[in-house]
């Protein structure tokens, strides 16, 4: 069977934890930060985890991760 290609955009945005959860960083933290509150920017810094509904699709995009 041929090798599967990894989705390039996904490998840049998502990573897997040891337990198999999908980890990503929040968007909206790169520009136009003056209008955003301190609390909002602080929360955007935190790591987020993909929902279980989307995990299967993300694992299909990155078969070797």
Biopython code that builds the backbone (N, CA, C, O; Angstrom):
import numpy as np
from Bio.PDB.StructureBuilder import StructureBuilder

atoms = [
    (1, "UNK", "N", (0.845, -1.186, 0.000)),
    (1, "UNK", "CA", (0.000, 0.000, 0.000)),
    (1, "UNK", "C", (0.891, 1.251, 0.000)),
    (1, "UNK", "O", (1.903, 1.274, 0.700)),
    (2, "UNK", "N", (0.533, 2.297, -0.775)),
    (2, "UNK", "CA", (1.379, 3.491, -0.835)),
    (2, "UNK", "C", (1.310, 4.302, 0.459)),
    (2, "UNK", "O", (0.387, 4.174, 1.263)),
    (3, "UNK", "N", (2.319, 5.129, 0.614)),
    (3, "UNK", "CA", (2.343, 6.010, 1.779)),
    (3, "UNK", "C", (1.250, 7.061, 1.644)),
    (3, "UNK", "O", (0.866, 7.436, 0.536)),
    (4, "UNK", "N", (0.754, 7.531, 2.783)),
    (4, "UNK", "CA", (-0.246, 8.593, 2.791)),
    (4, "UNK", "C", (0.454, 9.924, 3.011)),
    (4, "UNK", "O", (1.426, 10.009, 3.761)),
    (5, "UNK", "N", (-0.043, 10.952, 2.359)),
    (5, "UNK", "CA", (0.547, 12.279, 2.543)),
    (5, "UNK", "C", (-0.065, 12.957, 3.759)),
    (5, "UNK", "O", (-1.266, 12.856, 4.008)),
    (6, "UNK", "N", (0.786, 13.653, 4.512)),
    (6, "UNK", "CA", (0.337, 14.433, 5.651)),
    (6, "UNK", "C", (-0.146, 15.778, 5.147)),
    (6, "UNK", "O", (0.492, 16.383, 4.285)),
    (7, "UNK", "N", (-1.260, 16.251, 5.670)),
    (7, "UNK", "CA", (-1.801, 17.551, 5.300)),
    (7, "UNK", "C", (-0.899, 18.640, 5.872)),
    (7, "UNK", "O", (-0.769, 18.763, 7.090)),
    (8, "UNK", "N", (-0.271, 19.435, 4.994)),
    (8, "UNK", "CA", (0.760, 20.390, 5.411)),
    (8, "UNK", "C", (0.244, 21.469, 6.350)),
    (8, "UNK", "O", (0.924, 21.820, 7.315)),
    (9, "UNK", "N", (-0.945, 22.003, 6.087)),
    (9, "UNK", "CA", (-1.495, 23.053, 6.942)),
    (9, "UNK", "C", (-1.786, 22.515, 8.341)),
    (9, "UNK", "O", (-1.595, 23.212, 9.337)),
    (10, "UNK", "N", (-2.250, 21.267, 8.403)),
    (10, "UNK", "CA", (-2.580, 20.676, 9.701)),
    (10, "UNK", "C", (-1.344, 20.417, 10.541)),
    (10, "UNK", "O", (-1.365, 20.625, 11.754)),
    (11, "UNK", "N", (-0.261, 19.963, 9.907)),
    (11, "UNK", "CA", (0.935, 19.654, 10.689)),
    (11, "UNK", "C", (1.550, 20.915, 11.293)),
    (11, "UNK", "O", (2.258, 20.840, 12.297)),
    (12, "UNK", "N", (1.281, 22.085, 10.681)),
    (12, "UNK", "CA", (1.792, 23.347, 11.216)),
    (12, "UNK", "C", (0.939, 23.860, 12.368)),
    (12, "UNK", "O", (1.430, 24.599, 13.221)),
    (13, "UNK", "N", (-0.330, 23.477, 12.399)),
    (13, "UNK", "CA", (-1.263, 24.046, 13.372)),
    (13, "UNK", "C", (-1.597, 23.146, 14.559)),
    (13, "UNK", "O", (-1.927, 23.639, 15.638)),
    (14, "UNK", "N", (-1.514, 21.848, 14.367)),
    (14, "UNK", "CA", (-1.932, 20.914, 15.409)),
    (14, "UNK", "C", (-0.802, 19.977, 15.797)),
    (14, "UNK", "O", (0.083, 19.676, 14.996)),
    (15, "UNK", "N", (-0.851, 19.521, 17.050)),
    (15, "UNK", "CA", (0.073, 18.480, 17.490)),
    (15, "UNK", "C", (-0.690, 17.548, 18.424)),
    (15, "UNK", "O", (-1.753, 17.899, 18.937)),
    (16, "UNK", "N", (-0.142, 16.373, 18.634)),
    (16, "UNK", "CA", (-0.809, 15.378, 19.465)),
    (16, "UNK", "C", (-0.123, 15.260, 20.817)),
    (16, "UNK", "O", (1.101, 15.342, 20.915)),
    (17, "UNK", "N", (-0.925, 15.067, 21.856)),
    (17, "UNK", "CA", (-0.372, 14.810, 23.178)),
    (17, "UNK", "C", (-0.091, 13.313, 23.275)),
    (17, "UNK", "O", (-0.484, 12.546, 22.396)),
    (18, "UNK", "N", (0.583, 12.903, 24.333)),
    (18, "UNK", "CA", (0.908, 11.484, 24.500)),
    (18, "UNK", "C", (-0.350, 10.624, 24.644)),
    (18, "UNK", "O", (-0.360, 9.452, 24.268)),
    (19, "UNK", "N", (-1.401, 11.220, 25.190)),
    (19, "UNK", "CA", (-2.649, 10.467, 25.362)),
    (19, "UNK", "C", (-3.503, 10.461, 24.097)),
    (19, "UNK", "O", (-4.553, 9.818, 24.062)),
    (20, "UNK", "N", (-3.060, 11.175, 23.055)),
    (20, "UNK", "CA", (-3.779, 11.154, 21.787)),
    (20, "UNK", "C", (-4.714, 12.318, 21.548)),
    (20, "UNK", "O", (-5.397, 12.363, 20.525)),
    (21, "UNK", "N", (-4.757, 13.272, 22.483)),
    (21, "UNK", "CA", (-5.588, 14.454, 22.267)),
    (21, "UNK", "C", (-4.910, 15.378, 21.252)),
    (21, "UNK", "O", (-3.691, 15.345, 21.085)),
    (22, "UNK", "N", (-5.715, 16.201, 20.580)),
    (22, "UNK", "CA", (-5.176, 17.135, 19.597)),
    (22, "UNK", "C", (-5.042, 18.501, 20.250)),
    (22, "UNK", "O", (-6.009, 19.046, 20.783)),
    (23, "UNK", "N", (-3.831, 19.049, 20.203)),
    (23, "UNK", "CA", (-3.506, 20.306, 20.864)),
    (23, "UNK", "C", (-3.297, 21.385, 19.809)),
    (23, "UNK", "O", (-2.719, 21.121, 18.755)),
    (24, "UNK", "N", (-3.769, 22.611, 20.091)),
    (24, "UNK", "CA", (-3.534, 23.722, 19.168)),
    (24, "UNK", "C", (-3.523, 25.032, 19.937)),
    (24, "UNK", "O", (-3.939, 25.088, 21.095)),
    (25, "UNK", "N", (-3.046, 26.081, 19.289)),
    (25, "UNK", "CA", (-3.025, 27.400, 19.896)),
    (25, "UNK", "C", (-4.172, 28.228, 19.324)),
    (25, "UNK", "O", (-4.547, 28.063, 18.163)),
    (26, "UNK", "N", (-4.717, 29.107, 20.134)),
    (26, "UNK", "CA", (-5.826, 29.950, 19.714)),
    (26, "UNK", "C", (-5.399, 30.891, 18.602)),
    (26, "UNK", "O", (-4.239, 31.297, 18.528)),
    (27, "UNK", "N", (-6.340, 31.231, 17.742)),
    (27, "UNK", "CA", (-6.070, 32.221, 16.702)),
    (27, "UNK", "C", (-6.448, 33.603, 17.232)),
    (27, "UNK", "O", (-7.043, 33.721, 18.304)),
    (28, "UNK", "N", (-6.104, 34.635, 16.486)),
    (28, "UNK", "CA", (-6.480, 35.991, 16.867)),
    (28, "UNK", "C", (-5.488, 36.664, 17.782)),
    (28, "UNK", "O", (-5.859, 37.584, 18.510)),
    (29, "UNK", "N", (-4.237, 36.239, 17.772)),
    (29, "UNK", "CA", (-3.237, 36.795, 18.689)),
    (29, "UNK", "C", (-2.076, 37.439, 17.921)),
    (29, "UNK", "O", (-1.022, 37.696, 18.504)),
    (30, "UNK", "N", (-2.257, 37.700, 16.624)),
    (30, "UNK", "CA", (-1.123, 38.192, 15.839)),
    (30, "UNK", "C", (-1.163, 39.688, 15.557)),
    (30, "UNK", "O", (-0.111, 40.326, 15.522)),
    (31, "UNK", "N", (-2.335, 40.262, 15.355)),
    (31, "UNK", "CA", (-2.388, 41.701, 15.069)),
    (31, "UNK", "C", (-3.720, 42.265, 15.544)),
    (31, "UNK", "O", (-4.609, 41.518, 15.952)),
    (32, "UNK", "N", (-3.852, 43.601, 15.487)),
    (32, "UNK", "CA", (-5.031, 44.319, 15.997)),
    (32, "UNK", "C", (-5.260, 44.021, 17.474)),
    (32, "UNK", "O", (-6.386, 43.758, 17.898)),
    (33, "UNK", "N", (-4.189, 44.063, 18.247)),
    (33, "UNK", "CA", (-4.279, 43.682, 19.657)),
    (33, "UNK", "C", (-4.682, 44.834, 20.564)),
    (33, "UNK", "O", (-5.052, 44.600, 21.715)),
    (34, "UNK", "N", (-4.620, 46.078, 20.078)),
    (34, "UNK", "CA", (-4.931, 47.214, 20.943)),
    (34, "UNK", "C", (-6.410, 47.256, 21.322)),
    (34, "UNK", "O", (-6.759, 47.714, 22.410)),
    (35, "UNK", "N", (-7.269, 46.785, 20.438)),
    (35, "UNK", "CA", (-8.710, 46.818, 20.723)),
    (35, "UNK", "C", (-9.177, 45.635, 21.558)),
    (35, "UNK", "O", (-10.311, 45.626, 22.038)),
    (36, "UNK", "N", (-8.326, 44.648, 21.735)),
    (36, "UNK", "CA", (-8.704, 43.471, 22.512)),
    (36, "UNK", "C", (-8.325, 43.668, 23.977)),
    (36, "UNK", "O", (-7.293, 44.260, 24.289)),
    (37, "UNK", "N", (-9.166, 43.168, 24.861)),
    (37, "UNK", "CA", (-8.935, 43.371, 26.287)),
    (37, "UNK", "C", (-7.776, 42.504, 26.782)),
    (37, "UNK", "O", (-7.404, 41.514, 26.153)),
    (38, "UNK", "N", (-7.226, 42.900, 27.912)),
    (38, "UNK", "CA", (-6.133, 42.132, 28.524)),
    (38, "UNK", "C", (-6.570, 40.713, 28.813)),
    (38, "UNK", "O", (-5.829, 39.758, 28.580)),
    (39, "UNK", "N", (-7.774, 40.588, 29.319)),
    (39, "UNK", "CA", (-8.307, 39.267, 29.672)),
    (39, "UNK", "C", (-8.422, 38.380, 28.434)),
    (39, "UNK", "O", (-8.083, 37.197, 28.471)),
    (40, "UNK", "N", (-8.898, 38.960, 27.349)),
    (40, "UNK", "CA", (-9.057, 38.189, 26.101)),
    (40, "UNK", "C", (-7.708, 37.741, 25.567)),
    (40, "UNK", "O", (-7.557, 36.595, 25.145)),
    (41, "UNK", "N", (-6.720, 38.639, 25.582)),
    (41, "UNK", "CA", (-5.384, 38.290, 25.082)),
    (41, "UNK", "C", (-4.721, 37.248, 25.964)),
    (41, "UNK", "O", (-4.013, 36.370, 25.474)),
    (42, "UNK", "N", (-4.952, 37.346, 27.265)),
    (42, "UNK", "CA", (-4.381, 36.383, 28.198)),
    (42, "UNK", "C", (-4.974, 34.992, 27.966)),
    (42, "UNK", "O", (-4.257, 33.993, 28.026)),
    (43, "UNK", "N", (-6.263, 34.928, 27.706)),
    (43, "UNK", "CA", (-6.906, 33.641, 27.459)),
    (43, "UNK", "C", (-6.507, 33.049, 26.117)),
    (43, "UNK", "O", (-6.478, 31.829, 25.959)),
    (44, "UNK", "N", (-6.201, 33.903, 25.154)),
    (44, "UNK", "CA", (-5.769, 33.413, 23.840)),
    (44, "UNK", "C", (-4.389, 32.769, 23.902)),
    (44, "UNK", "O", (-4.022, 31.982, 23.029)),
    (45, "UNK", "N", (-3.624, 33.111, 24.945)),
    (45, "UNK", "CA", (-2.290, 32.526, 25.113)),
    (45, "UNK", "C", (-2.334, 31.051, 25.496)),
    (45, "UNK", "O", (-1.386, 30.309, 25.242)),
    (46, "UNK", "N", (-3.427, 30.634, 26.100)),
    (46, "UNK", "CA", (-3.526, 29.267, 26.608)),
    (46, "UNK", "C", (-3.631, 28.252, 25.477)),
    (46, "UNK", "O", (-4.140, 28.561, 24.400)),
    (47, "UNK", "N", (-3.156, 27.061, 25.726)),
    (47, "UNK", "CA", (-3.281, 25.966, 24.777)),
    (47, "UNK", "C", (-4.712, 25.446, 24.820)),
    (47, "UNK", "O", (-5.327, 25.393, 25.885)),
    (48, "UNK", "N", (-5.240, 25.063, 23.664)),
    (48, "UNK", "CA", (-6.592, 24.512, 23.591)),
    (48, "UNK", "C", (-6.530, 23.096, 23.038)),
    (48, "UNK", "O", (-5.551, 22.710, 22.399)),
    (49, "UNK", "N", (-7.565, 22.341, 23.284)),
    (49, "UNK", "CA", (-7.641, 20.963, 22.809)),
    (49, "UNK", "C", (-8.863, 20.807, 21.910)),
    (49, "UNK", "O", (-9.941, 21.310, 22.225)),
    (50, "UNK", "N", (-8.692, 20.118, 20.805)),
    (50, "UNK", "CA", (-9.782, 19.918, 19.851)),
    (50, "UNK", "C", (-10.864, 19.039, 20.466)),
    (50, "UNK", "O", (-10.586, 18.185, 21.309)),
    (51, "UNK", "N", (-12.081, 19.258, 20.039)),
    (51, "UNK", "CA", (-13.184, 18.453, 20.551)),
    (51, "UNK", "C", (-13.076, 17.031, 20.025)),
    (51, "UNK", "O", (-12.448, 16.787, 18.995)),
    (52, "UNK", "N", (-13.675, 16.118, 20.719)),
    (52, "UNK", "CA", (-13.609, 14.709, 20.322)),
    (52, "UNK", "C", (-14.301, 14.490, 18.980)),
    (52, "UNK", "O", (-13.977, 13.542, 18.264)),
    (53, "UNK", "N", (-15.258, 15.365, 18.633)),
    (53, "UNK", "CA", (-15.950, 15.251, 17.355)),
    (53, "UNK", "C", (-14.996, 15.504, 16.185)),
    (53, "UNK", "O", (-15.156, 14.913, 15.117)),
    (54, "UNK", "N", (-14.010, 16.377, 16.379)),
    (54, "UNK", "CA", (-13.068, 16.719, 15.304)),
    (54, "UNK", "C", (-11.783, 15.900, 15.336)),
    (54, "UNK", "O", (-11.019, 15.912, 14.371)),
    (55, "UNK", "N", (-11.536, 15.193, 16.426)),
    (55, "UNK", "CA", (-10.281, 14.448, 16.571)),
    (55, "UNK", "C", (-10.074, 13.421, 15.462)),
    (55, "UNK", "O", (-8.969, 13.287, 14.935)),
    (56, "UNK", "N", (-11.128, 12.703, 15.110)),
    (56, "UNK", "CA", (-11.011, 11.658, 14.092)),
    (56, "UNK", "C", (-10.610, 12.240, 12.736)),
    (56, "UNK", "O", (-9.791, 11.657, 12.026)),
    (57, "UNK", "N", (-11.178, 13.372, 12.384)),
    (57, "UNK", "CA", (-10.855, 14.029, 11.115)),
    (57, "UNK", "C", (-9.409, 14.517, 11.111)),
    (57, "UNK", "O", (-8.718, 14.403, 10.098)),
    (58, "UNK", "N", (-8.950, 15.059, 12.236)),
    (58, "UNK", "CA", (-7.578, 15.565, 12.330)),
    (58, "UNK", "C", (-6.567, 14.422, 12.282)),
    (58, "UNK", "O", (-5.486, 14.572, 11.711)),
    (59, "UNK", "N", (-6.909, 13.294, 12.872)),
    (59, "UNK", "CA", (-6.011, 12.139, 12.831)),
    (59, "UNK", "C", (-5.908, 11.578, 11.421)),
    (59, "UNK", "O", (-4.876, 11.022, 11.044)),
    (60, "UNK", "N", (-6.977, 11.722, 10.638)),
    (60, "UNK", "CA", (-6.940, 11.273, 9.243)),
    (60, "UNK", "C", (-6.058, 12.186, 8.400)),
    (60, "UNK", "O", (-5.426, 11.734, 7.445)),
    (61, "UNK", "N", (-6.016, 13.470, 8.751)),
    (61, "UNK", "CA", (-5.169, 14.419, 8.015)),
    (61, "UNK", "C", (-3.694, 14.224, 8.319)),
    (61, "UNK", "O", (-2.836, 14.538, 7.493)),
    (62, "UNK", "N", (-3.400, 13.703, 9.509)),
    (62, "UNK", "CA", (-1.998, 13.488, 9.911)),
    (62, "UNK", "C", (-1.801, 12.041, 10.312)),
    (62, "UNK", "O", (-1.782, 11.741, 11.505)),
    (63, "UNK", "N", (-1.656, 11.139, 9.364)),
    (63, "UNK", "CA", (-1.608, 9.711, 9.674)),
    (63, "UNK", "C", (-0.368, 9.269, 10.434)),
    (63, "UNK", "O", (-0.409, 8.242, 11.110)),
    (64, "UNK", "N", (0.741, 10.013, 10.347)),
    (64, "UNK", "CA", (1.996, 9.559, 10.978)),
    (64, "UNK", "C", (2.378, 10.388, 12.194)),
    (64, "UNK", "O", (3.488, 10.251, 12.708)),
    (65, "UNK", "N", (1.489, 11.238, 12.659)),
    (65, "UNK", "CA", (1.825, 12.099, 13.796)),
    (65, "UNK", "C", (1.658, 11.366, 15.110)),
    (65, "UNK", "O", (1.898, 11.940, 16.172)),
]
sb = StructureBuilder()
sb.init_structure("model")
sb.init_model(0)
sb.init_chain("A")
sb.init_seg("    ")
for serial, (resi, resn, name, xyz) in enumerate(atoms, 1):
    if name == "N":
        sb.init_residue(resn, " ", resi, " ")
    sb.init_atom(name, np.array(xyz, "f"), 0.0, 1.0, " ", f" {name:<3s}", serial, name[0])
structure = sb.get_structure()
